[in-house]
Amino acid sequence: MTTRSAPVTSILSRSNNNNKNGAETKLAAIAMPSPEINEQTMTYNETGKWRENFDLAGWAKEIREVEKEQRSEKYHEEDVKHLKKILGWANMCYYGGLGVTFLLPQLGLAQAFGANILGAFMMSTAICARWTMVGHHVCHGGYNAAMTEGNEIKGRFHRRKFARGPWNRIVDWMDWMMPEAWDVEHNHLHHYQLGEDADPDLVERNMKTTREGPMPMWARYMQVAALSLIWKWFYYAPNTMKELFARRAREAEKRGEEPYQPFTTGSMPSTVLTTVQSAFKGNFGAIIETAKCFAPYATFQFGVLPAVGYAIGGAQMAAATLATTLLADLFTNLHSFIVIATNHVGDDIYRFESETKPRSDDFYMRAVIGSANFRTGGDVNDFMHGWLNYQIEHHMWPDMSMRCYQRAQPKVKAICEKYGMPYVQEGVFKRVGQLVDVMVGKRTMLVWEKGD
């Protein structure tokens, strides 16, 4: 069931407020005074009625009390121990999957179309876990405090050490994305511009061509289905590289140097397709940088592992290992698409036409109404969700540990219900339905500045 503290019915009226400072307009429900903004009254739609008497300051005060408690040093040891347990589970899945891949064919088990299905599933689960749980929370700085003594970094799970450099990338987090590029695109742009036009993961904008184009509905659904199986390398890795080079170009301009940005898609996402199209136009930079980003993961998964298979069982084993690693990649793409792409999409989720300040009361509010949680609680359940079932809490406090979100989630939900704020929590597959319908144009997200 979706948990909402206010009724959701049809939209009755809209009052547009498209100025850049819309989030700081003094609303009838939420007083956010600004000397630069003329006072005006917002006309709310039925979905926005919860805003009329909402006490933002009181709600935020209680949320900050939860935050303060969760940042206590008393949890550091427990949080790191928990992280190591989750990493252990991921490693057992990965090496167990390799063992199944190399051993079960000798017994004639679990084979289909040359691939080992069980081995592929175990490996894919591990790859997803290393990204969404270990790499994700460590690279956000969720364990920095526990990994620091004074000004000295004491452990590998600090964001300035983890997965940095060629060797650490291999040991800590081998995936399609370059960790440094993902840090820019996700940790900075997405988290601090959630649901804004500058959010690189804003689905409505990224899928505009599909949503508004002439393609028949059945073909749109087929496009989404195909994308779900390849999206990490087709969309996510190239787009993170685009944002990395955009930051480097801005920094070069500040130093008075010539900027270099090989990814030329502007506000729209870069994909493997756009990099190929650029190459046909004589711009080889984007495809070269994307290939360099892909190289470590692709070489290991589809080169080194089949070579090990060849050493064990000859050409037949090498082919079976390659088929298994390819199937594992399809599985992990689909798994991560289900638990990641769904987080901030739906006709009950807000997007924003204005900016806000990080760590402000408004920032915390947007984290709640711009995100959706899945079923929460229990390490096994949370592991299979990639710990992305705590998006509301994670977007309020990006730099906390996994265990912090488990401890804080019931408290945050209770505070939202107390103040009448919508808190969307629903099964992951229902949220996939919301995602797909938005991607194909059947549903549209709420817009904060329109009184929704």
C-alpha positions in Angstrom: 0.0 0.0 0.0 1.1 3.6 -0.6 1.3 5.5 2.6 0.1 9.1 2.1 -1.0 11.4 4.8 -3.2 13.5 2.6 -5.9 12.5 0.0 -4.8 12.2 -3.6 -7.6 13.0 -6.0 -7.9 14.6 -9.4 -6.3 17.9 -10.1 -8.8 20.7 -10.0 -6.8 23.8 -10.7 -3.3 25.1 -11.4 -1.6 28.3 -10.5 1.7 28.7 -12.3 4.8 30.2 -10.7 7.6 29.8 -13.1 10.1 32.3 -11.7 13.5 30.9 -10.8 13.0 31.6 -7.1 9.7 29.8 -6.9 10.8 27.6 -4.0 11.4 30.6 -1.9 8.0 32.2 -2.6 5.9 32.8 0.5 3.3 30.2 0.3 0.0 30.0 2.1 1.1 26.7 3.6 4.9 27.2 4.0 6.3 30.6 5.0 9.7 30.9 3.3 10.4 34.7 3.4 12.9 36.2 1.1 13.5 40.0 0.7 13.9 39.4 -3.0 10.5 37.8 -3.6 7.2 39.6 -3.6 4.6 37.9 -1.3 1.9 36.0 -3.1 -0.6 33.3 -2.3 -0.4 29.9 -3.8 -3.6 28.3 -5.1 -3.4 24.6 -4.3 -4.7 21.7 -6.3 -6.4 18.8 -4.5 -3.1 16.9 -4.3 -1.5 19.9 -2.6 -4.0 20.5 0.1 -1.6 19.0 2.6 0.5 22.1 2.2 -2.1 24.6 3.5 -1.3 24.2 7.2 2.0 22.4 7.0 4.5 23.5 9.6 7.8 23.3 7.8 9.9 24.6 10.6 8.4 22.3 13.2 8.7 19.3 11.0 12.3 20.1 10.1 13.2 20.6 13.8 12.1 17.0 14.6 13.8 15.6 11.5 17.1 17.3 12.6 16.8 15.7 16.0 16.6 12.3 14.3 19.6 13.2 12.2 21.6 14.4 15.2 20.9 11.1 17.1 21.9 9.0 14.1 25.3 10.8 13.7 26.3 9.8 17.1 29.8 8.4 17.5 28.3 5.5 19.5 27.1 3.9 16.2 30.4 3.9 14.3 31.6 0.5 15.3 28.2 -1.1 14.7 27.9 0.6 11.3 31.3 -0.5 10.0 30.7 -4.1 11.2 27.4 -4.0 9.3 29.1 -2.7 6.2 31.7 -5.6 6.3 28.9 -8.1 6.7 27.1 -6.8 3.6 30.4 -6.8 1.7 30.9 -10.4 2.8 27.5 -11.3 1.5 28.3 -9.7 -1.9 31.7 -11.5 -2.1 30.1 -14.8 -1.2 27.6 -14.3 -4.1 30.3 -13.4 -6.5 32.8 -16.1 -5.8 30.0 -18.6 -5.3 28.7 -17.6 -8.7 32.2 -18.2 -10.2 32.4 -21.6 -8.4 29.0 -22.6 -9.8 30.0 -21.4 -13.3 33.2 -23.4 -13.3 32.0 -26.5 -11.4 28.4 -27.2 -12.3 29.0 -27.7 -16.0 31.1 -30.7 -15.1 28.0 -32.1 -13.6 25.7 -31.0 -16.4 23.6 -28.8 -14.2 22.0 -25.3 -14.4 22.9 -24.8 -18.1 20.7 -23.0 -20.6 21.9 -21.7 -24.0 25.4 -22.3 -22.9 25.2 -20.1 -19.8 25.0 -21.1 -16.2 21.8 -19.4 -14.9 22.5 -19.9 -11.2 26.1 -18.7 -11.6 24.9 -15.7 -13.6 22.3 -14.8 -11.0 24.7 -15.0 -8.1 27.3 -12.9 -9.9 24.8 -10.3 -11.0 23.5 -10.0 -7.4 27.0 -9.4 -6.2 27.8 -6.8 -8.9 24.6 -4.9 -8.0 25.4 -5.1 -4.2 29.0 -3.8 -4.6 27.6 -0.8 -6.4 24.3 0.1 -4.7 25.3 -0.8 -1.2 29.1 -0.8 -0.7 30.4 1.6 -3.3 27.3 3.9 -3.1 27.4 4.5 0.6 31.1 4.6 1.0 31.5 7.1 -1.9 28.9 9.3 -0.3 31.1 9.5 2.8 28.7 7.4 5.0 31.7 5.9 6.9 34.1 8.8 6.8 33.7 9.6 10.5 34.3 6.0 11.5 37.4 5.8 9.2 39.1 8.9 10.5 41.2 9.6 13.6 41.9 13.3 13.9 42.9 14.4 10.4 44.2 10.9 9.4 42.3 8.4 7.3 42.6 5.0 9.0 40.5 2.7 6.9 39.7 1.7 3.3 36.0 2.7 3.6 36.7 6.4 3.4 35.4 8.2 0.3 38.8 9.7 -0.5 40.4 6.3 -0.6 37.8 3.8 -1.7 37.9 2.8 -5.4 40.3 5.6 -6.2 43.0 4.8 -8.7 43.4 1.7 -11.0 44.2 -0.9 -8.3 41.6 0.2 -5.8 39.0 0.3 -8.6 39.7 -3.4 -9.3 39.7 -4.4 -5.6 36.9 -2.2 -4.3 34.3 -1.7 -7.0 34.6 -3.1 -10.5 31.8 -1.9 -12.7 31.0 -0.1 -16.0 31.1 3.4 -14.3 34.3 5.2 -13.4 33.9 6.0 -9.7 35.2 9.6 -10.1 32.6 10.3 -12.8 29.8 8.7 -10.8 30.8 10.8 -7.8 30.2 14.0 -9.9 26.9 12.9 -11.6 25.3 11.2 -8.6 26.8 12.4 -5.3 26.8 16.1 -6.3 24.4 16.9 -9.2 21.6 14.4 -8.5 21.6 14.6 -4.8 21.8 18.4 -4.5 19.5 19.2 -7.4 16.9 16.5 -6.9 14.0 16.7 -9.3 15.2 20.0 -10.7 15.9 20.6 -14.4 19.6 20.3 -13.6 19.2 16.8 -12.1 20.9 14.6 -14.7 18.6 11.7 -13.7 15.3 13.6 -14.3 13.3 10.9 -16.1 10.6 13.2 -17.7 13.3 15.3 -19.4 15.5 12.4 -20.4 12.6 10.5 -21.9 11.1 13.6 -23.6 11.6 12.2 -27.1 9.8 9.0 -26.3 7.1 10.6 -24.2 6.2 13.2 -26.8 7.3 11.6 -30.1 5.1 9.8 -32.7 6.2 6.3 -31.6 3.2 4.0 -30.9 2.7 3.0 -27.3 3.6 -0.6 -27.7 6.9 0.4 -29.2 7.6 2.8 -26.3 7.1 -0.1 -23.9 9.5 -2.2 -25.9 12.1 0.5 -25.9 11.9 0.8 -22.1 12.2 -3.0 -21.7 15.3 -3.1 -23.9 16.8 -0.2 -22.0 16.3 -1.9 -18.7 18.7 -4.7 -19.8 21.6 -2.4 -21.0 21.1 0.9 -19.2 24.2 0.8 -17.0 26.6 0.8 -20.0 24.3 2.3 -22.6 23.2 5.4 -20.6 24.6 5.6 -17.1 28.3 5.2 -17.7 28.5 7.7 -20.7 26.3 10.2 -18.9 28.5 10.2 -15.8 31.5 10.7 -18.0 29.7 13.7 -19.6 29.2 15.3 -16.2 32.8 14.6 -15.2 34.1 16.4 -18.2 31.7 19.2 -17.8 33.1 19.8 -14.3 36.6 19.6 -15.5 35.8 22.1 -18.3 34.3 24.6 -15.8 37.4 24.2 -13.6 39.7 24.8 -16.6 37.8 28.0 -17.5 38.3 29.3 -14.0 42.0 28.7 -14.3 42.0 30.5 -17.6 42.8 27.3 -19.5 41.2 25.9 -22.7 38.2 23.7 -21.6 37.7 20.2 -23.1 34.3 18.7 -23.3 34.0 15.8 -25.8 30.4 15.0 -24.8 28.2 17.5 -26.7 24.6 16.6 -25.9 23.8 19.7 -23.8 21.0 19.2 -21.3 20.1 15.9 -22.7 21.9 12.7 -21.6 24.9 11.2 -23.3 24.6 7.5 -24.3 26.6 5.0 -26.3 24.4 6.0 -29.3 25.3 9.7 -29.0 29.0 8.9 -28.7 28.9 6.8 -31.9 26.9 9.6 -33.7 29.6 12.1 -32.6 32.3 9.8 -34.0 30.6 9.8 -37.4 30.7 13.6 -37.3 34.4 13.6 -36.6 34.3 13.9 -32.8 36.1 10.8 -31.5 36.7 12.2 -28.0 33.4 11.0 -26.5 33.7 7.4 -27.8 37.3 7.2 -26.8 36.7 8.4 -23.2 33.7 6.0 -22.9 35.8 3.1 -24.1 38.4 3.9 -21.5 35.7 4.0 -18.9 34.4 0.6 -20.0 37.8 -1.1 -20.4 38.6 -2.4 -16.8 35.2 -4.0 -16.2 34.7 -5.3 -19.8 38.2 -6.8 -19.9 37.9 -8.6 -16.6 34.3 -9.9 -17.0 34.4 -10.8 -20.7 38.1 -11.5 -21.2 39.9 -12.6 -18.0 37.1 -14.8 -16.7 36.6 -16.7 -20.0 40.3 -17.1 -20.1 40.2 -18.8 -16.7 37.4 -21.0 -18.1 39.6 -21.9 -21.0 42.4 -22.9 -18.6 40.0 -25.1 -16.7 38.0 -26.8 -19.4 39.2 -25.6 -22.8 37.2 -23.8 -25.5 33.8 -25.2 -24.4 34.3 -23.9 -20.9 35.5 -20.6 -22.1 32.4 -20.1 -24.3 30.1 -21.2 -21.4 31.9 -18.7 -19.0 31.5 -15.9 -21.5 27.8 -16.7 -22.0 27.4 -16.7 -18.2 29.1 -13.4 -17.7 27.0 -11.8 -20.4 23.8 -13.2 -18.8 25.0 -11.9 -15.5 25.4 -8.4 -17.0 21.8 -8.5 -18.3 20.6 -9.6 -14.9 22.5 -7.0 -13.0 21.3 -4.3 -15.4 17.7 -5.3 -14.9 18.1 -5.6 -11.1 19.7 -2.2 -10.8 17.2 -0.6 -13.1 14.3 -1.9 -11.0 15.7 -0.6 -7.7 17.4 2.6 -9.0 15.4 4.2 -11.8 12.2 3.9 -9.8 13.4 6.1 -6.9 12.1 9.5 -7.9 9.4 8.9 -10.5 5.6 8.7 -10.4 2.4 10.7 -10.5 2.6 10.9 -6.7 6.2 12.3 -6.7 7.2 16.0 -7.0 9.7 17.6 -9.4 10.8 21.2 -9.0 11.1 24.2 -11.3 13.2 26.2 -8.8 16.4 25.7 -6.8 16.9 25.2 -3.1 19.8 25.4 -0.6 21.5 22.2 0.5 20.8 21.1 4.1 18.0 23.7 4.4 14.5 22.8 5.7 13.2 23.0 2.2 16.0 20.6 1.0 14.9 18.0 3.6 11.3 18.4 2.6 12.1 17.9 -1.1 13.9 14.7 -0.2 10.7 13.3 1.1 8.2 14.5 -1.5 10.6 13.9 -4.4 11.4 10.3 -3.5 9.7 7.0 -2.9 10.7 4.2 -0.5 10.1 0.5 -1.1 9.4 -2.1 1.6 12.0 -1.6 4.4 13.4 -3.6 7.3 15.7 -6.6 7.6 19.1 -7.1 6.1 18.0 -9.8 3.6 15.1 -7.6 2.3 17.3 -4.5 2.2 20.1 -6.4 0.5 17.9 -7.5 -2.4 16.6 -4.0 -2.8 20.2 -2.8 -3.0 19.5 -0.6 0.1 17.8 1.7 -2.3 14.5 1.2 -0.4 15.5 4.1 1.9 15.6 6.8 -0.7 13.7 9.3 1.4 16.1 9.1 4.3 19.1 8.8 2.0 18.3 12.0 0.2 17.8 13.9 3.4 21.2 12.7 4.7 23.3 11.3 1.8 26.4 10.8 4.0 25.0 8.3 6.4 25.6 4.6 6.8 23.2 1.8 5.7 22.4 1.0 9.3 21.5 4.7 10.0 18.7 4.5 7.4 17.3 1.3 9.0 17.3 2.9 12.4 15.9 6.3 11.2 13.2 5.2 8.7 10.4 4.4 11.1 11.0 7.7 13.0 11.0 9.8 9.8 7.8 8.2 8.6 6.1 8.8 11.9 7.1 12.5 11.9 5.8 12.9 8.3 2.5 11.3 9.3 2.3 13.6 12.4 2.6 16.7 10.3 0.5 15.5 7.3 3.3 15.3 4.8 3.0 12.7 2.0 5.4 9.8 2.6 5.3 7.5 -0.4 6.2 3.9 0.4 5.2 1.1 -1.9 6.3 -2.3 -3.2 9.1 -2.0 -5.7 7.2 -3.6 -8.6 4.3 -1.1 -8.2 6.9 1.6 -8.4 8.3 0.0 -11.6 4.8 0.4 -13.0 4.9 4.1 -12.1 8.3 4.5 -13.7 7.5 2.8 -17.0 4.2 4.8 -17.3 6.1 8.1 -16.8 8.8 7.0 -19.3 6.3 6.3 -22.0 4.1 9.3 -21.3 1.1 7.8 -19.7 1.7 9.5 -16.3 3.1 12.9 -15.3 4.8 13.9 -12.2 3.6 16.5 -9.7 5.1 20.0 -10.0 5.7 21.8 -6.7 5.5 25.3 -8.1 2.1 24.6 -9.7 0.4 24.0 -6.4 0.2 20.2 -6.8 
